[in-house]
Amino acid sequence: MGKVTPPPAGGESIEPVDLKAALEERYLAYALSTIMHRALPDVRDGLKPVHRRIMHAMRLLRLQPNQGFAKCARIVGEVMGKFHPHGDQSIYDALVRLAQDFSVRYPLVDGQGNFGNIDGDNAAAMRYTEARMTEVATALLEGITEDAVDFRLTYNEEDEEPVVLPGAFPNLLANGSSGIAVGMATSIPPHNAFELCNAAVKLIDNPETPIEELMSQAEGDGLVRGPDFPTGGIVVDTPQAMLESYRTGRGGFRLRATWTQEDQGRGTWVVVVTEIPYGVQKARLIEKIAELLIARKLPLLEDIRDESAEDVRVVLVPRSRTVDPGILMESLFKLTELEVRVPLNMNVLSRGRVPNVLSLKSVLQEWLEHRKDVLIRRSRHRLAEIERRLEILGGYLIAYLNIDEVIRIIREEDDPKAKLMSAFELTDNQAEAILNMRLRNLRKLEEFEIRKEFDALTKEKQKLETLLGSDAKQWKTIRGEIEETAKTFGPETLLGRRRTDFAQAPEHDLTDIHHAMIEKEPITVVISEKGWLRALKGHISDFASLTFKEGDSLKLAFPAQTTDKILVFTTGGKFYTIGADRLPGGRGHGEPIRIMVDMENDQAIVTAFVHRPGQKLLLVSREGYGFTVPESETVANTRKGRQVMNVKAPNEAVRCLPMDGDHVAIVGENRKMLVFAAAEVPEMGRGKGVRLQRFRDGGVVDAKAFMMETGLSWKDSADRMHVRTRAELTDWMGPRGSAGRMVPKGFPRSGKFG
């Protein structure tokens, strides 16, 4: 860049700037501002700047729990005008959330008026609502006037605001937090403050305590059991998974609604949901379930009613009394917000400066360090106050002992202050205090009171000096303070009792749950030669009326239910699984299979059928190789399908049939047939298979599994049934892999068993 010459007088000053450097610098400044001053909470008091400023402003407005309420508009105005130069609505939204007992585990604001509800309705405008602090908020602010924390200048440098609050309990974990910064986010669910205080005490006793010992092994031992949401619910994660989440600071929790089965008499019943997951809007939840009902996605559910008043009561009516309530609820948990995943990402401002993902133990340790810092600062502040008071009391005592001389000096001297200081060796403060003393304080009893106060303050001074000089005494004091705070949040108190329970998710058959989410209806699956699929309503036996695209025709059709899984086997040896409920309707020609699954273009459908767990399949390739496979191992959970039979071009898979016999008959293009025992065919999960029949040229046309007792049957071209018994099949029986003999008389020209 060349030299920039200044513009002539009166001209505009244009300065060339490198765009990349300017963007990097300014975006970094924005990112840091968002991370530090907006989105991430401080590990020490668990608050973001806007919440901290609201608390500070309410303290200055003297909105104590035992005082009157003030209009929220006044509080918001104070916060915006003095401390937080942002929109009034964002400040009011933050204030409202701090007052909602369904959003915050331990509300910091006591609201009067409409502050919204669990249905998702908004709070009234700030000119209509009033607020003051709660007892919990005063605990966070305790000691702020005693130099417990640093203050900094506000944005306009006219006032001061606290950098952090003293925080008498671990608010970060107790009330949780969430926020999205630039390149990072935080999500911390609420916890039980009583449990957190107990865990902190355990850490004071032994700073090396492993995280396993900070967490509860059993109910009732008072340590951290997991999240404690204000709306209750049940966490259905394993203790091991939760432990890992708290160890790394990253993870999540599966939270379910609390429900009970309520008997209605005469064998009928309903399910009543009494607690819904944290952060879920009740009205939206019911709306979503109603939409699923209309869309017939919940075949086990008849109706849903909201009978909530102050408490939550959502009534679910089953389709019939024979419905399993557990299966009904599992289907709802899978499809609706009756079960949610609450993320855990403890990304916070460590020591108030550095964004970092902390473990449960690290968060408690940093909070304890902050409490120690607060204790030392408060003790030093009190010590300085005591020393100032002792100095003045010492001056008073000297004045009492020499009261007549003091009065004379004050009456007669031109500069009594200087004379007092020289006559009795007083300090400036002592002389000033004597001169400002009222005459009524000269009575006899006053000297006794001063000596008493002097002795009491001297004792307190010694205690504080001992405390400041001993690390062990400091931790003992902090321990006592935490235990005292824990009593406020004890399990026997309405505020402190645990609301969220823990349980293992009940085990149910996945197939039953799958069926519970689909309306069971009879259908006929139709597949064309070119691979177009559709499902006709009902079970149809006459296929003559079916229409297909030009040049296409019927390949196969079979009855099924909408709850079934359809297995499709291709010439490439792959199985694809398609839910019968996902098949396009019977109007039109359906859809090509390649839209539903990732099937290669050079492959074609060999067969398709309804999945029947427990059955075995016989797979055969054109070159005469084959094996059996359990049908359950062919089910694919993805669009890519599952490769079961390994074939390389020009070889391909040609047959897939149920292995429901003790013998196998196989026919080749050379019209030779071989019969051998089914036991000779190995069972495999995947592979090429073994030789079933040997050919000089050509390959397999058809195969069939049959029971030797009932004989081998086939249909000829005239639709006549032929059956061959064991005695009649002797010539064709041989070991697997033989060439076989020419087919019996009457065998179809097509070479297929029909």
C-alpha positions, 0 to 999 in steps of 0.5 A: 500500500502506498503513502496516503496523502491528506485530502485538501481542506474541506474534503472527505477523509478516506483511508484505505484498509485491508478488508481481510485484516479489518474483518478479522479484527472486528469479528474477533472483537465482536466474538469476544464481547459476545462470549465474555459479556453476553452468552456465557455465565460466570462459574463463580455466581452462575450469572450472565451480565444482564442477570447480575445487573438486574440483581444489582439494580434491584438491591439499589432500589431496596427491593428486599423480600420484606419490602414492597414491590416496584413496577418492572418498568422502573426496574428495567429503566434503572438497569438500562439507564445505568448498567445495561445499554441494550433493548428494554425488552431483552432486559424484561425477558431476562427479568421475567425468566428469573421469576418463573418457577417453571423455568428457574429452579430457585427463582431470584425474582418474586413477581406479582402479576402475569409472568407467563405460564407453562403453556408458553403464554407471554408475560404481561407488559412491564408497565403492569407487572411488579417485582422484588427480590427473593430470599435466594437472591439476597443469599447471592448478594450477601456481603456485597457492601462489605468489599466482598467483590470488585466493582468496575465502572459502568458503560458511561463511567457514571456509576459502578457495578459488581464484576461478580456477586458473592454467591452464597450457594453454587448458583451456576449448577443450582439454577443452570444456564444456557446460551449461544456465543460465537463458536461456542455454547453452554447448556447446564440443567438445574440441580438441587442446591442442598445436594450441591452444598453437601458435595462442596462440603465433601470437597472441603474435607478432602480436595482430592475426592474423586467425582464418583464420591461427589455423586450419589450412589443411593437415594438419601445420602444427600450428594448430587444425584443428577439434574433437578428440574423445576417441572419434575419429570423422570431422568431415565439415563444409567448412572454410568452415563450420567457419571461420564457426563459430569466427569467430562462436562459434556453429555446429556440426559433423557428426561421423561414425563411423569405419568400414572394409570388411573382406574375409571371403573368397569375395567376402563382406565386412563393415563394421567400425565402430572409432570412434563419435561423441562422447557416443553410448552404444555399447549404446544405438546398437546397440540402436537399429540392431537395432530398425530392423532388426526394423522393416525400415527397413534393407533393406541390412543383415542383422545387427549384432554387438558384438565390442568389448573395450577398443577399439570394434568393431561389425560390420555384416553386409550383406544380400548381397555386391552391396550398396554399402558406401557406400550402406549406411553413408549410410543408417545415418548418416541413421537412427542416431547413427553421425552426430551434430551436435555444437553449438558455442556458446562462451558463457562467463564472459568475464574470469570475470564477464560471460557472453558468446559469444566467438570462437576468437581471443577465447577464446585472447586472454583466456586469454593475458591471464590467463597474463600476469596469473599471470606478473606475480603469481608474479614479484612473489611470488617477488621478495618472497620473495627480498627477505625472504631477502636481508635475512636473508642480509645479517644472517647476513653481518654476524654472521659478520664480527663473530662474537665480538661477537655471541656476547658480546652473546648471552651477557652482555646481558639484551636481546640482540635490542635490543643486536644491532639497535643495535650492528650496525644490523640490522632486527628480522627480521635480529636474530631470524634471528641469534638463531634460528641453530643453533650448527652453522651457525657453521662456516667453510664456512657464510659461503661458502655464504651469499655464494653464495646471496646472489649467486644471489638478487641475480641472480634479483632483477635478472632479475625486476625487468627482467621486471616492467618490460618487457611484451615480456619478459613475453610472451617468457616466456609464449611459452616457457612455452606452448611447453614445455607444448605439448611435453607435448601433442605429436603424437608423445605418446599423450595429444597425438596427434590422434584426430579426422580430417576428410573431405568426405562422399562424394557419393551419389545421394539416391534410392539412399540413400532406397531403402536405407532402405526395404524394397523390396516390390511394392504396388498403390496404390489411390485412391478418388473421394473421395480415400482412399489405401491400398497393397495388398501385391503387384501386383493386376490384379483390382480387383472385390473392392476395397471402399470406403466407402458412396458411394465408388468406385475412381478409379484403381489402379496398381502401384508399389514401396515405394521409389517416390515417388507424385505426386498432381496436384489440380484446384488445379494443385498437386503433392503427393509421398507416399512409397509406404512411408508409405501406409496398408496394404490392410486397411480403406479407407485414409486420406484424402489430407488427413491426409497432405498439406495439400490444400485442401477445395475441390480434388480429385485429378486423377490420381496416378502413380509418379514417374519422373525425367527424364520430362516432363508435359503439364498441361491446364486446363479452359479449354484452357490448358496447358504441359509441365513436367519431372517432377523440378520437380514433386516437393514436399518438404513437406506443402504441396505445390508449385504448378505450374499457376496456375488461378483458379475456376471454371477448374481443372486437368483433365489431367496426362499423360506428354509422350511423343509428337511430337503432341498431340490434344485434345478439348473438351466440344463434341466438337471435336478438334484435333491439333498438334505437341508442339513448339508447347507451351512448357516452363515451371516454373510458370504458367497456360500457353498456349492449346491449344484455343479454345472458345465455351463448355464446356472440355477433356474429354481430351488425349493425346500420341502419336507420329505414326508409330504414329498416334492410337489410342482405345478405343470403348465396345465395347473395340475399338481404333481407330487413325488415321494421319497421312493420316487425321488431316489434317482435324484437324491445325492450329496450337495454339489453333485450335477443331478439328473434330468428332471422327472416326467411332467416337470414344467418346461419353465424349469420352475416348481411353480 
